[in-house]
Structures are given as C-alpha cells and as structure tokens.
Amino acid sequence: MKFIRLAVVVFFVSLLSGCDKNVVYKAHEDIDDGLWYIKNKPSFKVEITDTTQTYNLYYVLRNALQYPYYNLYITRNFTGPDGKVISNTLEEVFISNETTGKPYGHGLGDLFDHKIPFLKNYRFPRSGTYTFTISQSMRQNPLPFIISVGVSVEKVALEK
C-alpha cells in the first residue's frame, strides 16, 4: 500500500514539475531547517540572450502550513550584467488569505508552493547574466516554516 501511495505522489510531482517550453530559468534554494534568517540571501544568476523577447518573472516559494503569517516581506536586489543595480525593492507578497487563513498556491499535505509574479512583460535591456538576490524582511528572525525560495523567468507566450 505504501508503494502505491509513493508511486502516486511521484507521478503527480513529476506531472506538476514537467518542463514548460516558455521557462528560461527556474531555480530555488532550500532553507535549512525551514528557518529563514535575514542574513540568508539566496542569489540566482539568469543568462538572457534574447532581448527582443518579453518575460514574466516570478518568486517561487514553498512554505509549511504552520507558517504563522498571511504575508511575507521580501527584498529583491536585481543587478545587470555590468554589475549595476537595476532595482532594490521591498515587496509584500500574500501566501494565504488574511481572514480565513486558507493558503494560496498548490498544496500537498502541509506544504504549499507559490508562484508569485513580480515583473510582467519585462524586456531585458541587454544580453548577459542578471542576478536576483532575495532576502526576507520580516520582523521575526529567523522566519519559521519557509522551506524554499527561488525565481522563475518565463517567456511571454505569443497569442495565436
């Protein structure tokens, strides 16, 4: 019986994480013990070659159901290929309903995955390697029950 459950879980996880032709970059960093310290600033390097294309950029987060807040403050540092800061932004993202506490995103057991847009229809000004560094900016340090954080860069699909 355990084997059947495991096979079903593996099937659905592989189905949900199947490749998408529009995904240019997708990566995440696991947070040790689910405790996200302010000093822990995962960094993601994205190679952009097509500057004529528009892209949607997303935070990819995973949290446990026990996460004590409905929101999360994230600071995103975005630098270009020349090392110059393009933006340094503090953003509030919502990962559950403030009133009901019902988590947004997709869940399996007590874990929830979120794909939260932070730049839509963005056109990179030049080709090269762009760096996104993400840190938590909540008052609590460490921030519990954040399992992983990452970035996804996807081409905007052309309408047919």
Disulfide bonds with the S-S distance in Angstrom:
none
